[in-house]
Amino acid sequence: MAKKGVREDIIARYGLTPLDFMMKTMTNPALEHETRLDAAKSAAPYVHAKLKQMEITDARDGRAPTEVKRDIEALLERAAGTNIVPIARGRRDLLG
């Protein structure tokens, strides 16, 4: 990353930042679509945050939802054919 003084010198000399230039290029209808698209791709990381892949876990015990779902399904199978009525019966649609 450029030092603060160098960045200000570039802005003072040219009147805009590299991001400003990319945005002006992207929105210029006189330019070819391909040129505008390239400018948009170059500017995107500076404008939009990059999303990270995250694993969602159960806050209580750290297990992934798929593990919890498997455990619930196993309990429902064990309860089938018995006189035990699980609380979750009739809510299988919630398991996905």
Backbone bond lengths (Angstrom), bond angles and torsions (degrees), N, CA, C in turn:
res aa  C-N    CA-C-N  psi(-1)  N-CA   C-N-CA  omega(-1)  CA-C   N-CA-C  phi
1 M - - - 1.439 - - 1.528 108.60 -
2 A 1.318 117.08 139.27 1.460 122.53 -177.20 1.516 110.99 -68.21
3 K 1.343 115.13 147.95 1.455 119.47 176.01 1.510 108.73 -66.31
4 K 1.323 115.94 154.45 1.461 121.17 -174.96 1.523 112.21 -56.41
5 G 1.317 118.66 -42.95 1.461 121.66 -179.59 1.514 112.70 -63.87
6 V 1.322 116.40 -40.57 1.462 121.40 179.63 1.528 109.78 -64.33
7 R 1.314 116.87 -43.06 1.468 121.01 179.71 1.523 110.65 -60.74
8 E 1.320 117.25 -46.58 1.468 120.69 179.65 1.531 111.52 -63.88
9 D 1.347 116.60 -36.29 1.472 120.17 177.65 1.529 110.88 -63.53
10 I 1.333 116.39 -42.46 1.466 120.45 179.40 1.523 110.46 -64.42
11 I 1.327 116.28 -44.77 1.470 120.03 179.50 1.524 110.45 -62.77
12 A 1.331 116.65 -43.38 1.482 120.17 179.73 1.529 110.66 -64.18
13 R 1.321 117.03 -39.47 1.462 120.51 -176.91 1.531 112.39 -71.84
14 Y 1.340 116.07 -44.16 1.462 119.84 -173.95 1.530 113.91 -103.32
15 G 1.309 117.27 -13.65 1.461 120.74 176.73 1.518 115.90 83.84
16 L 1.326 118.15 -0.75 1.454 119.78 177.79 1.524 110.55 -158.37
17 T 1.313 115.09 158.94 1.469 121.13 178.33 1.527 109.34 -84.43
18 P 1.311 117.76 166.38 1.466 119.21 175.15 1.539 112.05 -57.65
19 L 1.337 117.00 -37.11 1.461 119.68 177.42 1.525 110.55 -65.01
20 D 1.339 116.71 -42.72 1.473 119.84 176.44 1.529 110.47 -57.13
21 F 1.335 116.09 -43.56 1.462 120.76 179.81 1.531 111.13 -61.31
22 M 1.346 115.95 -45.83 1.463 119.55 179.52 1.528 111.27 -62.47
23 M 1.332 116.94 -39.99 1.461 120.69 179.80 1.531 111.05 -67.03
24 K 1.322 116.97 -40.47 1.469 120.05 177.73 1.529 110.74 -65.28
25 T 1.319 116.52 -39.43 1.461 120.80 177.98 1.528 110.03 -64.52
26 M 1.315 116.34 -44.45 1.452 122.09 -178.07 1.532 111.94 -61.27
27 T 1.316 116.91 -36.25 1.469 120.93 -175.09 1.523 113.82 -97.20
28 N 1.318 117.30 6.23 1.469 120.78 -178.69 1.535 109.99 -85.87
29 P 1.337 118.31 106.09 1.466 120.72 -177.49 1.533 113.75 -67.44
30 A 1.323 117.77 -14.37 1.467 120.86 -179.81 1.526 111.99 -77.61
31 L 1.311 117.57 -16.72 1.469 121.31 -179.06 1.521 110.75 -88.04
32 E 1.326 115.38 159.13 1.460 120.78 178.17 1.525 110.20 -64.67
33 H 1.314 114.63 150.24 1.471 120.82 -179.04 1.528 111.19 -57.30
34 E 1.317 118.17 -42.62 1.466 122.35 -178.57 1.531 111.51 -60.59
35 T 1.331 116.45 -41.02 1.472 121.31 178.60 1.523 110.13 -64.91
36 R 1.312 116.30 -42.95 1.468 121.02 179.85 1.526 111.02 -65.88
37 L 1.334 115.84 -39.29 1.457 120.69 178.79 1.528 111.05 -64.74
38 D 1.316 117.67 -42.05 1.469 121.42 177.05 1.527 111.15 -61.31
39 A 1.328 116.55 -40.61 1.467 120.32 178.18 1.528 110.45 -64.48
40 A 1.325 116.75 -40.70 1.469 120.68 179.01 1.524 110.99 -63.21
41 K 1.327 116.77 -42.75 1.470 121.13 178.49 1.525 111.04 -63.23
42 S 1.324 116.50 -39.01 1.467 120.41 -179.78 1.523 111.95 -70.55
43 A 1.329 116.94 -34.66 1.465 120.90 -177.25 1.529 112.59 -80.87
44 A 1.319 117.12 -26.72 1.467 121.67 -173.33 1.528 114.64 -51.35
45 P 1.338 120.61 -46.33 1.472 119.17 -178.74 1.529 113.77 -62.57
46 Y 1.317 117.26 -23.37 1.463 120.77 -179.56 1.521 112.15 -86.39
47 V 1.325 116.18 -16.75 1.462 120.71 -175.66 1.528 111.70 -106.48
48 H 1.334 116.83 -36.10 1.467 121.40 -176.41 1.518 110.03 -115.12
49 A 1.318 115.66 134.57 1.462 120.43 178.38 1.518 110.14 -67.68
50 K 1.315 115.97 143.65 1.460 120.79 177.51 1.529 108.29 -82.55
51 L 1.309 116.27 129.90 1.454 120.81 -179.62 1.522 109.91 -83.08
52 K 1.310 115.67 139.98 1.456 121.14 177.15 1.520 109.30 -100.37
53 Q 1.317 115.57 149.70 1.448 119.98 173.90 1.523 107.05 -79.82
54 M 1.311 115.46 129.95 1.458 120.17 -178.49 1.514 109.41 -129.02
55 E 1.322 116.25 149.05 1.456 120.16 174.03 1.513 107.59 -100.85
56 I 1.302 115.89 128.80 1.462 121.04 179.07 1.516 107.44 -87.65
57 T 1.317 115.84 131.75 1.453 119.91 178.87 1.523 109.52 -125.10
58 D 1.310 114.72 161.25 1.464 120.69 176.08 1.522 107.23 -71.57
59 A 1.309 116.44 126.16 1.464 121.13 -175.65 1.523 112.16 -63.23
60 R 1.320 117.90 -23.33 1.462 119.95 -176.23 1.516 112.92 -79.13
61 D 1.325 116.80 -40.69 1.459 117.03 -175.22 1.523 114.52 -133.10
62 G 1.315 117.81 5.21 1.452 121.20 175.35 1.517 115.80 79.08
63 R 1.343 118.05 5.10 1.468 119.73 -179.94 1.520 109.95 -81.57
64 A 1.319 115.37 148.41 1.463 121.10 176.39 1.523 109.18 -71.16
65 P 1.352 117.69 150.98 1.470 120.54 179.90 1.527 113.63 -55.19
66 T 1.330 117.92 -33.13 1.467 119.55 179.74 1.525 111.15 -66.05
67 E 1.332 117.54 -33.94 1.462 120.51 177.00 1.520 110.39 -68.38
68 V 1.324 116.78 -42.28 1.463 121.40 179.22 1.527 109.10 -63.16
69 K 1.334 116.96 -42.77 1.462 121.54 179.43 1.524 110.23 -60.54
70 R 1.338 117.45 -44.34 1.471 120.69 178.52 1.521 110.98 -60.68
71 D 1.327 117.25 -41.31 1.465 120.70 179.67 1.525 110.96 -63.52
72 I 1.334 116.77 -42.73 1.466 120.75 179.88 1.521 109.92 -64.82
73 E 1.330 116.95 -44.62 1.470 120.00 178.97 1.520 111.37 -61.65
74 A 1.335 117.48 -38.94 1.470 120.99 178.57 1.525 110.31 -64.53
75 L 1.323 117.96 -40.78 1.467 121.61 178.07 1.524 110.99 -64.92
76 L 1.343 116.74 -40.26 1.464 120.27 178.72 1.528 110.68 -64.59
77 E 1.334 116.85 -39.28 1.467 120.23 177.98 1.526 110.99 -65.69
78 R 1.316 116.83 -40.69 1.470 120.29 178.96 1.519 110.85 -65.56
79 A 1.340 117.02 -34.10 1.464 121.33 -178.75 1.528 111.61 -77.59
80 A 1.326 117.71 -22.50 1.460 121.02 -179.81 1.536 109.61 -62.24
81 G 1.323 116.68 135.95 1.462 120.94 178.83 1.510 113.13 83.36
82 T 1.295 117.47 4.33 1.464 121.25 176.28 1.526 107.42 -115.06
83 N 1.308 115.42 175.84 1.463 118.35 176.86 1.531 111.42 -91.18
84 I 1.348 115.31 11.18 1.460 120.36 176.67 1.523 107.78 -82.02
85 V 1.310 116.19 128.46 1.464 120.87 178.04 1.524 107.72 -109.30
86 P 1.326 116.35 103.85 1.470 117.89 -179.22 1.527 111.13 -67.62
87 I 1.302 115.71 148.15 1.463 121.28 178.63 1.517 110.52 -60.67
88 A 1.328 117.54 -34.50 1.461 121.65 -175.84 1.527 112.73 -76.95
89 R 1.345 118.47 -7.07 1.482 119.93 -177.45 1.521 108.80 -57.95
90 G 1.318 115.56 138.15 1.458 120.34 -178.75 1.514 112.75 86.20
91 R 1.295 116.43 -2.24 1.461 120.51 179.83 1.521 111.16 -119.20
92 R 1.295 116.19 23.14 1.471 119.86 179.61 1.514 112.17 -58.18
93 D 1.341 116.47 -28.20 1.456 119.46 179.52 1.527 110.96 -62.39
94 L 1.314 117.30 -23.58 1.471 120.59 178.06 1.525 111.58 -72.28
95 L 1.309 116.64 -19.56 1.452 119.96 -178.85 1.520 112.33 -81.36
96 G 1.287 116.76 -7.13 1.439 120.14 172.18 1.462 116.33 95.75
